[in-house]
Amino acid sequence: MLQNINVPLWQENQMITYEVTSLDEYWVELSQKNLPEKYPGVKISPPKEFSWGREIHIIDPAGVCWHVRQ
């Protein structure tokens, strides 16, 4: 659900997780969009191995952390 609200404390402590078929292919597509250069506050990190699996992390302009998994 998208809402037009601005509550930084809530936004910075929110996390969204979704899965993709191929994390490497998604990373190639995502990194080519140059999102950090286009949108202030956006951060993306390449695939990284964790004890629970590989993930890409994205911080969106509102400060919400997106976890992308395969």
N, C-alpha and C positions, 0 to 999 in steps of 0.2 A: 504494500500500500504506500503510495506517495502522498506526502502531506506538505503543505507550505507552512512549516514551523521552524523556529530557530531556538533550540534549547541545547547550547553547546555541551553542557555536562552530560546530557543524555546521549547526544550524537557521538561524542568522543568515547563513550563506553558501550556503544552498540556494535554488534558483530553480525555479519551475514556470511553464511557458508553455502557454496553451491559446487556441484561437480561437473566436470567436462570429460569428454571421451579421451582426449589426448592433451595433457598438460603442456607438453612441448610445442605442439601445434598452436595451442591457445596463446602461449607466451609469444611466439613469433608474431601472430596476428595483433596481440595487444601492444607489444613493444613498438610496432610500426606506426601506431596511432599517435605517438608523441604526446600522450595525455598530460604528463607533468608540465610540458612546455605550453600547452593550450589552456590549462585550467589551474589557477593558483591553489596550492594546498594539496594537489593530487600527488601521491607517491605510489610507485609500483616497484615490486622486487621480483627478481627472477625466481624460477622454481628452486625450492630448497627442501632438503630432506629433513624430516622430523621423525621422532620415534613412532608417530601414528601414520606417517606417509609423507608424500611430497605435496607442497602447496605453493601457490603464488599469493602474495599479499598485496592488496590495493587499499590505499586510503583515499576516500573520495573527498570532494570539496567541503563536505559538511563534517569531515573527521571520522566517518564511519569506516570501520575496518572490514574489508571483504576478504574472505578466505576462499580460494579457488583450489579444488582438489580433483585428483583423478581417481 
